[in-house]
């Protein structure tokens, strides 16, 4: 049998927690009724959907009626932004940041082609957003502002509560993609002016293909999926019951492990990061090390290719990433690192390692021990290293 992989690519996707799998399994086997059916066999399933909604609401500090189940984070992002635009046809401007996930950035490109004005807020060298710039860019022609809560590549946390207040003063809807924040940092939506928020199950130990959109009470919502009356008419289509139950359980567990994530997982990440940067020359951490989610580190190694590092790590049984999985295959360095002004020579050699509660200290030590000779070897064959070392 193949050696067990050391998995440090949890921002791409996570393992389904065994407890989550146990909770969802009966809904794939014994309780397969349609929750909209009149008979009890279906009706009893509907109760479990409502229980999952409560579990999600509890993680987010929202009311249960504010949670709508969707098929993924991407759907939630699209649903939020289209709804805001359709509800306010007189406003033609959309504001996003330069470091959004393609789920928002590429939607922005599409909206531009449809005639909207899409403005991308710049970031500084550490990937931070300046609130004064935000205040200047959001104006009374802005229909919707969508800024992520945490970045998938660097882990940077953005001041979305403050940005939501600015948007609210200008009468714009504020949406945040919290796919990389949920389960990693505490969220309490009751206290904020955030109108809409997306999360995705597979980033917090639930399966792929399930997400939610939070819609604040009182915020008008226009669905783009038209059909049946499921999810109070906000998202047509027969509910993905097993995955909904799984997401509910995953949110309950994320709440339970929140302190563990912010202490133990953070310590593991810091141990890994320190071990690497203290022993390998010419490398540095990308992003805002003071203000990022506890599980992520993104390290630039000058004068080598991230893809080569990944292949050699893979051979040693370590699964990491050089950026967002959705941009894999592109030869361009990550748009996030380019927006931060990271030079091409280091952006190309950047490695993202993202941990979970299932990682151990032994694994971190193994990664450090394995990475040191890999970087040395790749630099020995790099012409740029010879010239610049
Ligand atoms: N937003 C962010 C920040 C992400 O990291 C991802 C996935 O990588 C998504 C959105 C898309 O989520 P999903 O895969 O559920 O569509």
Boltz pocket constraint, residues with backbone or C-beta under 6 A from the ligand:
constraints:
  - pocket:
      binder: B
      contacts: [[A, 11], [A, 12], [A, 71], [A, 72], [A, 73], [A, 74], [A, 75], [A, 101], [A, 103], [A, 148], [A, 150], [A, 151], [A, 152], [A, 177], [A, 179], [A, 180], [A, 199], [A, 200], [A, 201], [A, 202], [A, 209], [A, 210], [A, 211], [A, 326]]
      max_distance: 6.0
